[in-house]
Amino acid sequence: MLLEQIEKENDIKKISETDYDLLAQEIRNFLIDKLSKTGGHLASNLGVVELTMAMHLTFDLPKDKIIWDVGHQSYTHKILTGRKTGFNDLRRYGGMSGFPKPKESKSDAFGTGHSSTSISAGLGYARARDLLKEDYQVVSVIGDGSLTGGMAYEAMNNASQIKSNFITVLNDNTMSISKNVGGISQHLSTLRSANLYHGIKKGVEVTLEHTPVIGEPMIRQIKKAKNSLKHLVVPKMLFEDMGLTYLGPVSGHDIKKLCHILQEAKKIQGPVLLHVLTEKGKGYEPAMKEPWKFHGIGPFCIETGEAVCKGEKKPGYGDVFGQVLCDIAAKDEKVVAITAAMEDGTGLRQFHKLFPERFFDVGIAEEHGVTFAAGLAAAGMRPVFAVYSSFLQRGYDQMIHDVALQNLPVIFAVDRGGLVGSDGETHQGIFDLSYLSSIPNMTVLSPKHKWELADMLRFAFRLDGPVAIRYPRGEAYEGYQEFRMPIELGKSEWIYKEKHIGILSVGHMFEEAVKIRDILVKKGYSVSLVNARFVKPIDQDMIREISEDHEYLFTLEENVQIGGFGSQVLCFAEKERLPIRVINMALPDQYVEHGSVDVLKRELNFDENSLANKIIDEIDHKE
């Protein structure tokens, strides 16, 4: 086994060139085998095996810096830097991260999880290298899907000013998670067939270089006029127009050619963009046929590619949202849906099928998605932007200035709120209640079960202003169906009305709140339970009411404590000088690493037993 010879970075250089293809196959077999047991990002990693090998053959790690964009394509990089054994516990608590992590290895130059950042970070490295007069190479790897994010172009605009070597590798597999959309995708399609231009350019220059007397002057004149030829043969040669030297396109599965062109790129003083064509899922037929299905997958059967399921899968919150939105849109032609390259993940596939003209995929461009929704709303439409919590963070400024400041009726369907698990720090949706609540004019709701999500979405369309509905990843809770009182602005819902101890839960934490109450009741405590429903505005009348015959009010939310729902309740109780002790039970002020949600809750002392004991300790300590 060739893989047995790879124990640390640069060991790949000991492998014979004649064995490169065999090593690539061993890496693919290794990834398929390991991920079939642990789950993870398979298709994207199968597509960059040869590209990663070529970079490791060309550069010296950790001296040289390879910066990955959406870091879930870094599995081969981890293998080649001596982390094979880490795949046994990939994305599990205490195990290896599925993304680059500097504290995990010096060969991980920059931590990444979100998209469109690698060129900015790489340019920062290159500038620092030059200022400190150090000597190393900087390579930023970015996917074509990530080029739909505006930050990439801001970085390229600045990169054009650098005079030293800086390489950007564009990994073009025509996909992000779903099929890529928009003008940049069409532009790259043109470049993929643009070898004619590059052949003409190179051939003319070589011929003239060997022409005495007139050769050099003619080359200078041709270079002055090259834009005319370039735009005639390859329209809109975007990257060179921005000041980057464009190389490619080159096959991302030909290691010899990749090594050669990377060596050429190292010689160029200035910013270089190397366009590499790869196939997502390469080497594993199920992933090649359905790459979106194998973007992020749980354990699966290698022979069939089918997921290993534990029992019948129940509808998730995203499924409920998508179905209800379709029902609403069927009755109102002004309803439109927006996604940022997450059609499947946010439950909008059926909406796209039923209402294609009212469905908009803006690509990995959340900031644009928010302001685009604002424009739609200002023009009389009713836009719904379905987006993951951690990705919506990118549109915070736009939510403030473009939506809420104008009080426009944009609905934000905030998916993956709370702990999401194995993707780790960059994907946990634990800040949304804080940042959403800080925005004037924003109404923030969170449902306790799937029926309440449906009611809240319908309610949101009755409001004339921005609304955010926040719900978690995974199966939708189906308990307490009988508790479904009509949604009224700013009003919570009593579930159990007793005395002494009150629990005020937010959204999907209701399921834990019920369990916590059961534990306390069995121990002889009298416990009320209230479903908050509204994170903003909070139900002030309910807080006043509960303070009349309760000594304690515990708020429960799967969000960081600072600036969250509990902070608002505590602030109000103190301002009103209410005779009740308010204790916030929320997540700590820290980033939460990867692992299953159940494990993370136990480690954070945020499971029902730990929280029940916290309530008991609080009460016993005071009494």
C-alpha positions in Angstrom: 0.0 0.0 0.0 1.4 3.3 -1.1 -0.6 5.2 1.5 1.4 3.4 4.3 4.4 5.5 3.1 2.5 8.8 3.8 3.1 9.6 7.5 3.7 13.3 7.4 3.7 16.3 5.0 6.0 16.0 2.0 6.2 12.2 2.2 4.4 12.1 -1.2 7.6 13.3 -2.8 9.1 9.9 -2.1 6.5 8.2 -4.3 7.6 7.3 -7.8 5.9 9.3 -10.6 4.8 6.0 -12.1 2.8 5.3 -9.0 0.9 8.6 -8.8 -2.3 7.2 -10.4 -2.2 4.2 -8.1 -1.8 6.4 -5.1 -4.8 8.5 -6.2 -6.9 5.4 -6.5 -5.8 4.3 -3.0 -6.8 7.7 -1.6 -10.2 7.5 -3.2 -10.8 3.9 -1.9 -9.7 5.1 1.6 -12.1 8.0 1.5 -15.0 6.0 0.3 -14.4 3.3 2.9 -13.9 5.7 5.9 -16.8 8.0 5.0 -19.2 5.1 4.4 -18.8 4.6 8.2 -18.5 8.1 9.6 -20.3 10.2 7.0 -18.8 13.5 5.7 -18.2 15.5 2.5 -17.5 12.8 -0.1 -18.2 14.1 -3.6 -16.1 17.3 -3.3 -13.1 15.4 -1.9 -13.2 12.7 -4.6 -13.0 15.5 -7.2 -9.8 17.1 -5.9 -7.5 14.1 -5.2 -5.1 14.7 -8.1 -5.2 18.4 -7.7 -4.3 18.1 -4.0 -1.5 15.6 -4.8 -0.1 18.0 -7.4 0.0 20.9 -5.0 1.7 18.7 -2.3 4.3 17.6 -4.9 4.9 21.2 -6.0 5.0 23.0 -2.7 6.7 22.4 0.6 4.4 22.2 3.7 4.1 23.7 6.2 6.5 26.4 4.9 4.4 27.1 1.9 0.7 28.0 2.6 -2.2 26.3 1.0 -5.5 28.0 1.9 -8.7 26.2 1.2 -11.9 28.0 0.6 -14.9 25.9 1.5 -12.7 23.7 3.6 -14.7 20.5 3.2 -12.6 19.7 0.1 -9.4 19.3 2.3 -9.7 15.5 3.1 -6.9 14.5 0.8 -4.8 17.3 2.1 -5.3 15.9 5.6 -4.3 12.4 4.4 -1.1 13.8 2.8 -0.1 15.6 6.0 -0.2 12.5 8.2 -3.7 12.5 9.5 -5.0 9.1 8.1 -5.9 7.8 11.5 -8.0 10.8 12.2 -10.6 9.6 9.8 -11.7 6.9 12.2 -13.3 9.7 14.3 -13.9 12.3 11.5 -16.4 15.0 12.7 -17.0 13.2 16.0 -16.6 15.0 19.3 -12.9 15.1 20.2 -12.0 13.7 16.8 -10.7 15.3 13.6 -12.5 18.2 12.1 -14.0 18.0 8.6 -12.5 21.4 7.8 -8.9 22.9 7.9 -8.0 23.7 11.5 -4.6 25.4 12.4 -4.6 24.0 15.9 -4.9 20.5 14.3 -1.9 20.9 12.0 0.7 23.5 11.0 -0.1 22.5 7.4 -3.6 24.0 7.8 -2.6 27.6 7.2 -6.1 29.1 7.7 -9.3 27.9 9.3 -12.3 27.9 6.9 -15.9 26.8 6.9 -17.8 29.4 5.0 -17.2 30.3 1.4 -15.4 32.9 -0.8 -12.8 33.8 1.8 -9.6 32.1 0.6 -8.4 34.8 -1.8 -8.7 37.5 0.8 -6.8 35.4 3.4 -4.2 34.3 0.9 -3.6 37.9 -0.1 -3.1 38.8 3.5 -0.5 36.1 3.8 1.3 37.3 0.7 1.4 40.9 1.8 2.7 39.9 5.2 5.3 37.7 3.6 6.6 40.6 1.5 6.6 43.1 4.4 8.5 40.7 6.6 10.8 39.8 3.8 10.1 36.1 4.1 10.3 33.5 1.4 7.4 31.1 0.9 4.6 30.4 -1.6 0.9 31.3 -1.1 -1.8 29.3 -2.8 -5.5 30.0 -2.4 -7.9 27.3 -3.6 -11.4 28.4 -4.4 -14.3 26.6 -6.1 -16.4 27.9 -8.9 -19.4 27.9 -6.7 -17.6 30.2 -4.3 -17.0 32.7 -7.1 -20.7 33.6 -6.8 -19.8 35.3 -3.5 -18.9 39.0 -4.0 -16.0 38.8 -1.4 -14.0 36.8 -3.9 -14.1 39.7 -6.4 -13.2 42.3 -3.7 -10.1 40.2 -3.0 -9.2 39.8 -6.7 -9.6 43.5 -7.2 -7.0 44.1 -4.5 -4.8 41.2 -5.6 -4.2 42.9 -8.9 -2.0 45.4 -7.1 0.5 42.8 -5.7 3.9 42.6 -7.5 5.1 39.3 -6.0 3.9 35.8 -6.7 0.4 34.9 -5.4 -1.4 31.9 -6.9 -5.2 31.3 -6.9 -6.3 27.8 -8.0 -9.9 27.8 -9.3 -11.3 24.4 -8.8 -14.1 24.3 -11.4 -16.5 21.4 -11.1 -19.5 23.3 -12.3 -21.2 22.9 -8.9 -21.3 24.2 -5.4 -23.8 21.9 -3.6 -26.5 22.3 -6.2 -25.8 23.2 -9.8 -24.1 26.6 -10.1 -26.1 29.5 -11.4 -25.6 33.0 -12.8 -23.3 34.9 -15.1 -20.0 33.7 -13.6 -21.0 30.1 -14.2 -21.7 31.0 -17.9 -18.4 32.8 -18.1 -16.5 29.8 -16.8 -18.3 27.6 -19.3 -16.9 29.9 -22.0 -13.4 29.6 -20.6 -13.6 25.8 -20.5 -13.7 25.9 -24.3 -11.3 28.7 -24.7 -8.1 26.8 -25.7 -8.3 28.4 -29.1 -7.4 31.8 -27.7 -4.5 30.5 -25.6 -3.2 28.4 -28.5 -3.2 31.4 -30.8 -1.6 33.6 -28.2 1.2 31.2 -27.4 1.8 30.2 -31.0 2.1 33.7 -32.3 4.5 34.8 -29.5 6.8 31.8 -30.0 6.9 32.4 -33.8 7.7 36.1 -33.4 10.4 35.4 -30.8 12.4 33.6 -33.5 11.8 36.3 -36.1 15.0 38.6 -36.4 14.7 42.4 -36.1 10.9 42.7 -36.2 9.9 40.0 -33.8 10.3 41.8 -30.5 8.7 45.1 -31.6 5.7 43.2 -33.1 5.3 41.3 -29.8 5.1 44.6 -27.9 2.5 45.9 -30.4 0.5 42.7 -30.2 0.5 42.9 -26.4 -0.8 46.5 -26.5 -3.7 45.3 -28.8 -4.2 41.9 -27.1 -7.5 42.9 -25.6 -9.0 43.2 -29.1 -7.9 39.7 -30.0 -8.8 38.4 -26.6 -12.3 39.7 -26.6 -12.8 38.6 -30.2 -11.9 35.0 -29.4 -12.8 34.8 -25.7 -15.5 37.4 -24.8 -15.3 38.9 -21.4 -11.9 37.6 -20.3 -12.8 38.6 -16.8 -9.7 37.6 -14.8 -7.1 39.1 -17.0 -9.1 42.3 -17.2 -8.9 42.4 -13.5 -5.1 42.2 -13.6 -4.6 38.5 -12.9 -2.5 36.3 -15.2 -4.9 33.5 -16.3 -3.5 30.0 -16.9 -5.6 27.1 -18.1 -8.0 25.6 -18.2 -6.2 22.4 -17.4 -7.5 18.9 -16.4 -7.6 18.6 -12.6 -7.1 14.8 -12.9 -3.8 14.9 -14.8 -1.1 15.1 -12.1 1.8 15.5 -14.5 0.2 18.5 -16.3 -0.9 20.0 -13.0 2.6 19.8 -11.6 4.0 21.4 -14.7 1.6 24.3 -14.8 1.9 24.9 -11.0 5.7 25.2 -11.5 5.0 27.7 -14.3 2.6 29.7 -12.0 5.4 29.9 -9.3 7.6 31.8 -11.7 5.2 34.6 -12.4 5.6 37.8 -10.4 2.1 39.0 -9.7 -1.3 37.4 -9.1 -2.0 34.2 -11.0 -5.3 32.4 -11.5 -5.0 28.8 -12.5 -8.2 27.4 -13.8 -8.5 23.6 -13.1 -11.4 21.4 -14.3 -12.4 18.6 -12.0 -15.3 16.2 -11.7 -17.2 16.1 -8.5 -17.5 12.6 -7.1 -14.8 11.2 -9.5 -14.1 7.5 -9.0 -17.3 6.6 -7.3 -20.2 6.1 -9.7 -23.1 6.9 -7.3 -21.4 10.2 -6.3 -20.7 11.0 -10.0 -24.4 10.5 -10.9 -25.7 12.5 -7.9 -22.9 14.7 -6.6 -25.4 16.9 -4.7 -26.6 13.8 -2.7 -23.0 13.0 -1.7 -22.0 16.6 -0.8 -22.6 16.0 2.9 -23.8 12.5 3.6 -24.2 10.2 6.6 -23.0 6.6 6.7 -23.9 4.8 3.5 -23.6 1.4 1.7 -20.6 1.4 -0.6 -22.1 -1.0 -3.1 -25.3 1.0 -3.6 -24.5 4.4 -2.4 -27.7 4.4 -0.3 -27.7 5.9 3.1 -27.7 3.6 6.1 -30.9 4.8 7.8 -32.0 4.1 11.4 -35.8 3.5 11.0 -38.2 5.6 9.0 -37.2 9.1 8.5 -39.7 11.7 9.7 -40.2 15.1 8.0 -37.7 17.7 9.0 -38.5 21.3 9.8 -37.2 22.3 6.3 -39.7 19.9 4.8 -42.6 21.4 6.7 -41.5 24.9 5.8 -41.2 24.0 2.1 -44.6 22.4 1.9 -46.4 25.2 3.8 -44.7 27.8 1.6 -45.9 26.0 -1.5 -49.5 26.0 -0.1 -49.3 29.8 0.5 -47.7 30.5 -2.9 -50.5 28.6 -4.7 -52.9 31.2 -3.3 -50.8 34.3 -3.6 -48.8 35.0 -6.8 -46.7 37.7 -5.1 -45.0 35.1 -2.9 -41.4 34.4 -4.1 -38.6 32.2 -2.6 -34.9 32.9 -2.5 -32.0 30.6 -1.6 -28.3 31.0 -1.5 -27.2 27.8 -3.3 -29.2 25.7 -0.8 -32.3 24.6 -2.7 -32.4 21.1 -1.3 -31.0 21.9 2.2 -33.7 24.5 2.9 -36.6 22.6 1.5 -37.3 24.6 -1.6 -37.0 21.9 -4.3 -40.8 21.5 -4.6 -41.3 25.3 -4.7 -38.8 25.5 -7.5 -40.7 22.7 -9.4 -44.1 24.3 -8.9 -43.2 28.0 -9.3 -40.0 28.2 -11.4 -40.5 31.8 -12.3 -40.9 32.8 -8.6 -37.8 30.8 -7.4 -34.4 32.6 -7.2 -31.1 30.9 -6.4 -28.6 33.8 -5.9 -25.6 31.5 -5.4 -23.3 31.7 -2.4 -24.1 35.3 -2.0 -26.1 35.9 1.2 -25.5 39.6 1.3 -26.9 40.0 -2.2 -29.8 37.6 -1.3 -30.9 39.9 1.5 -30.8 43.1 -0.5 -32.4 41.4 -3.5 -35.2 40.4 -1.2 -35.5 44.0 -0.1 -35.8 45.1 -3.6 -38.5 42.5 -4.4 -40.4 43.6 -1.3 -40.1 47.3 -2.1 -41.6 46.6 -5.5 -44.6 44.8 -4.1 -43.7 41.2 -3.8 -43.6 39.0 -0.7 -40.1 37.4 -0.6 -39.1 34.6 1.6 -35.3 34.1 2.0 -34.6 30.5 3.2 -31.1 30.4 4.6 -28.9 28.6 7.2 -28.4 30.5 10.4 -24.7 30.6 10.3 -24.7 31.8 6.7 -27.3 34.6 7.3 -24.7 36.2 9.6 -23.0 37.4 6.4 -26.1 39.5 5.6 -26.3 41.3 8.9 -25.6 44.7 7.6 -28.0 44.3 4.7 -30.8 43.2 7.2 -30.3 46.4 9.1 -29.9 48.9 6.4 -31.8 47.5 3.4 -34.6 45.6 5.0 -35.4 46.7 8.6 -34.6 50.4 8.3 -37.2 50.6 5.5 -39.5 48.2 7.4 -39.9 46.0 4.3 -41.9 42.8 4.6 -39.2 40.2 4.0 -39.5 36.9 5.7 -36.3 35.1 6.8 -36.7 31.4 7.2 -33.7 30.8 9.4 -32.8 27.1 9.1 -30.2 25.2 11.2 -30.8 27.4 14.3 -29.0 26.2 17.4 -26.5 23.3 17.5 -26.1 21.5 14.2 -23.4 19.0 15.1 -20.7 17.5 13.0 -19.7 20.6 10.8 -18.5 22.3 14.0 -17.7 25.9 14.9 -18.3 27.5 11.6 -21.8 26.0 11.2 -23.4 26.1 14.6 -26.4 28.4 14.5 -25.9 29.7 18.0 -25.7 33.5 17.5 -28.9 34.2 15.5 -31.3 35.1 18.4 -28.7 37.7 19.5 -28.0 39.3 16.2 -31.6 39.2 15.0 -33.0 40.6 18.2 -30.6 43.6 17.9 -32.3 44.8 14.7 -35.1 47.4 15.1 -38.4 46.5 13.4 -37.4 42.8 13.2 -40.0 40.3 14.6 -38.4 37.1 15.7 -40.3 33.8 16.2 -39.3 30.2 17.0 -41.7 27.3 16.9 -42.0 24.5 19.5 -43.2 21.9 16.9 -43.9 21.4 13.2 -47.5 22.6 13.5 -46.4 25.8 15.1 -43.9 26.4 12.3 -46.7 26.2 9.8 -48.8 28.6 11.8 -45.9 31.0 12.2 -45.1 31.1 8.5 -48.8 31.9 7.7 -48.8 34.6 10.5 -45.6 36.2 9.1 -47.4 37.0 5.8 -49.9 39.0 7.8 -47.3 41.3 9.2 -46.2 44.4 7.3 -42.5 44.3 8.2 -39.5 42.0 8.4 -39.9 38.7 10.2 -37.4 35.9 11.1 -38.6 32.4 11.9 -35.9 30.4 13.5 -36.0 26.6 13.6 -33.4 23.7 13.9 -31.9 21.1 11.7 -33.4 17.6 11.8 -36.7 15.9 12.4 -39.6 18.2 13.4 -41.0 17.6 16.9 -44.6 16.2 16.8 -45.4 16.2 20.5 -48.1 18.4 22.1 -50.0 18.8 18.9 -53.1 19.8 21.0 -51.3 22.9 22.1 -51.8 25.1 19.1 -53.4 28.4 20.1 -53.6 31.0 17.4 -50.5 33.1 16.9 -50.8 36.6 18.3 -48.1 39.2 18.0 -45.8 39.2 21.0 -47.8 36.6 22.9 -46.5 33.4 24.5 -48.4 30.2 25.3 -49.0 28.6 28.6 -48.5 24.9 28.6 -48.6 24.1 32.4 -49.7 26.7 34.9 -48.6 26.1 38.4 -46.5 28.0 40.9 -43.0 28.5 42.4 -40.8 27.6 39.4 -41.4 28.9 35.8 -39.7 27.6 32.7 -39.9 29.9 29.7 -38.5 28.0 26.6 -37.7 29.2 23.1 -38.5 27.2 20.0 -37.2 23.6 19.7 -35.9 23.7 23.3 -39.5 23.0 24.2 -38.9 19.3 23.8 -36.1 19.5 26.5 -38.2 21.8 28.6 -40.9 19.1 28.9 -38.4 16.5 30.0 -36.8 19.0 32.5 -40.2 19.7 34.0 -41.0 15.9 34.3 -37.7 15.4 36.2 -38.5 18.3 38.6 -42.2 17.3 39.1 -41.1 13.7 40.0 -38.8 15.3 42.7 -41.8 17.2 44.1 -41.3 20.7 42.6 -44.2 22.8 41.3 -43.3 23.9 37.8 -45.0 26.0 35.2 -44.0 25.8 31.5 -44.5 28.5 29.0 -43.7 28.4 25.2 -42.2 31.8 24.4 -43.0 31.8 20.7 -41.8 35.3 20.2 -38.1 36.1 20.9 -38.9 39.7 19.8 -41.0 41.3 21.0 -41.0 39.4 24.3 -44.3 38.9 26.1 -44.1 41.5 28.8 -47.6 40.8 30.2 -46.7 37.1 30.7 -43.5 38.0 32.6 -45.5 40.3 34.8 -48.1 37.6 35.4 -45.7 34.8 36.2 -43.9 37.1 38.6 -47.0 37.3 40.7 -47.0 33.7 42.0 -43.5 32.3 41.0 -40.2 32.8 42.8 -38.0 31.7 39.9 -38.2 32.1 36.1 -35.7 30.1 34.1 -35.3 31.0 30.4 -34.2 28.2 28.1 -32.7 28.8 24.6 -30.2 27.1 22.3 -28.3 30.3 21.7 -25.3 32.1 23.3 -26.3 33.8 26.5 -25.1 37.2 25.6 -27.7 39.3 23.8 -30.2 36.4 23.6 -33.8 35.9 24.6 -32.9 35.5 28.3 -31.0 38.7 28.4 -34.1 40.5 27.2 -36.3 38.9 29.8 -33.8 39.6 32.6 -33.4 43.2 31.5 -37.2 43.7 31.5 -37.6 42.1 34.9 -35.0 44.3 36.4 -36.3 47.5 34.8 -39.8 46.7 36.1 -38.4 45.6 39.5 -40.5 42.5 39.3 -40.4 40.3 42.5 -38.9 37.2 40.7 -35.5 35.8 40.2 -34.6 35.3 36.5 -31.9 32.8 35.6 -30.8 32.4 32.0 -30.0 28.9 30.7 -28.2 29.3 27.4 -25.0 28.2 25.7 -21.7 29.5 27.0 -19.8 32.4 25.4 -17.6 30.2 23.2 -17.4 28.5 19.8 -18.8 24.9 19.9 -16.7 22.3 18.1 -17.9 19.4 16.0 -19.7 16.3 17.3 -23.2 14.9 17.4 -25.8 17.3 18.9 -26.5 14.9 21.8 -22.9 14.6 22.7 -22.3 18.3 22.5 -25.2 19.0 24.8 -23.8 16.5 27.4 -20.4 18.1 27.1 -21.8 21.6 27.5 -24.0 20.5 30.4 -27.0 21.4 28.3 -28.9 18.2 28.2 -32.2 17.8 30.2 -30.5 16.1 33.2 -27.8 18.7 33.6 -30.3 21.6 33.2 -32.7 20.1 35.7 -29.8 19.7 38.2 -28.9 23.3 37.5 -32.4 24.4 38.4 -32.4 22.3 41.6 -28.9 23.6 42.6 -30.0 27.2 42.1 -33.1 26.8 44.2 -31.5 24.7 46.9 -28.5 27.1 47.1 -30.8 30.1 47.7 -33.1 28.3 50.1 
